[in-house]
Amino acid sequence: MPDSQSERALILFFRLAMAWTFLYAASHQVFVPGWSVAGFLNSTKTFHGLFSQFTGPAIAPILTFLVGYGHLLIGLSLLVGLMVRVSAVFGILLMLLYWTAHMDFPYISNTNNFLLDEHIVYAGVLLLLIMKHAGHVWGLDSWAENSRIVQDHPGLKPLVS
């Protein structure tokens, strides 16, 4: 747990900023009719052979659902500070996936981003949130860790500690 008030405020800021990032993405993916991962995955360059396999009519609707609602759940988790360790891990995996999907090696999305872009920075921020137990900083993880259900089922403790 961070000691200083300014460090706690900065951790809260980063947790809420990442929550906004995921919730804003979800607002376009879940609440806009017709959005699909197929359009995005069909335009990949460096790993096109890999990503284009997920654009077929059998898998694209499933992935579209998982991506949209995954963003929504990660964003909500970060917003309220509940199960931050779990949601941040999934967020890191998504960011690394997007990083490779945007890649036109050695550039990422455009010639201004040589090997690195915002997805790697976001992944780093999410990793920091895990390391700093960000769900315990004005979040529900500390409440959940002390709840009766977690006390009775110690296997749940890693989800919120």
N, C-alpha and C positions, 0 to 999 in steps of 0.2 A: 504494500500500500504506500503510495507516495506520501511524503512527509509534509511538504510545504503546500500552502494554499494555492500559490501560483502554479505549481506543478499539477495539482489536482484540477485547476481551472483549464489548463492547457490540455490535459488528457480528456476532460469533458468536451472541450471544443473539438478536438480531433474525432472523438467518438460521434458527436452530433454531426460534424461535417461529413463523415463517412456514411452516417445514416441518411443524410440528405442525398448524397450521391446515389446510393442504392434505391432510395424511395423515388427519386426523380426518374431514374431509369425504369423502375417498375411502373410508374404512372404512364409511360409511353407503351410499355409492353403488355400490361394487364388490362388497362382501361381504354386502349385505342383499338377498335375492332380492325381485324385484318393484319395486325403485326405478326411477323413470322421470322424465325431465325434463318430461314432458307435464303432470304435476300442477302443477309449479312454474310452467311457462310459461302454463298456462291461467288462472292467477290474477293475471297482470300487469294493471296498470291504465293507466298513462300511454301505454305503447307496446304495448297489447294486440293491436292489428291486426297489428303486425310480429311479435311473439313467438308469437302463436297459429298462425301459418303453419308453425311448427316442431313442432307437436304431433300432426300426422297420423301414421297408422300406417306410412307409408313412411319418414319422416325421424326420428321420435322414437326408435326403437331405435338408430339410428346415432348420434344426438346423445347419447343416454344412455351409450353406450359411450365416446364421445369425452370427455364431461365427466367421467365416473367415472375412467377411466384417465388422463385428462389431469391430474386432481387428484393421482392416485397418482404419476405420473411427475414432476410439478413438486415434490411433497413429497419424494420420494426424492432428486431432484437437489439441492434445498436442504439436505437432511439431510447428504449426503456432500460437498457443496460442489463438485460436478462439473457443468459447463456451466450455472452459475448465471445468467450473462447471458442465455442462451436461455430457460431456464425462468422467470426473472423477467419477461421480456417477455411470455410467454404468460400468466403469472399476472396481470400488469397488465391485459392484455386481458380476461381472465376477470372481474377485479374491476370493471372499467368496465362490462362487460356486466351483471353482477349489480346494480350500482348502478342502471342504467337499468331493469332488470327489477323492482326493488323500488320504483321510483318511483311515487308518487301525487302528482304535482307540485303544490306545491313541496316536499312532504314525501317522505322516503325511509323506507319500511316503517311508520313511525308518526309521530305529531305531535311526538315528541321530537327527530326528526332533520330539521332544516330544511336542505335542499339537500345536506348532507353526512352520511355515516354511516361505519361501519367499513370499508366497501369502498374508499372513497377514501383512508382512512388506510392500509389494507393496500397499496394501489397506490403510495402515497408511500413506504412502507417498502421495497417491492420495488425502486422506482426508486433509493432510497438504496443498496440492496445492489448494484445494478448499478454505480453511480457509485463505490462504495468497493471494488470488486473483491472482494466477499465470499467468493467461492470460493477465493481465495488466503489467506484467514484461517482457518487450521486446516481446510482443505478440499482436495479433490483437483484443483482447477483448476491450481494451481502445478505439481503433479506431471505432469498431463496436458500442460501447456504445454511442459514440458521433455522429454516423451516422444519416442521415435524417430518415431512415426507423425506427430505434429504437426510435428516438425522436417523430415521428408521431404515433408510436404504442407502448405505454409505457408497454404493456403486454410482450413485447420481452425483456425488460431490465433485468429481472432476469437471462436470458440465458447468458448474457455477463458481468454482473456487479460483 
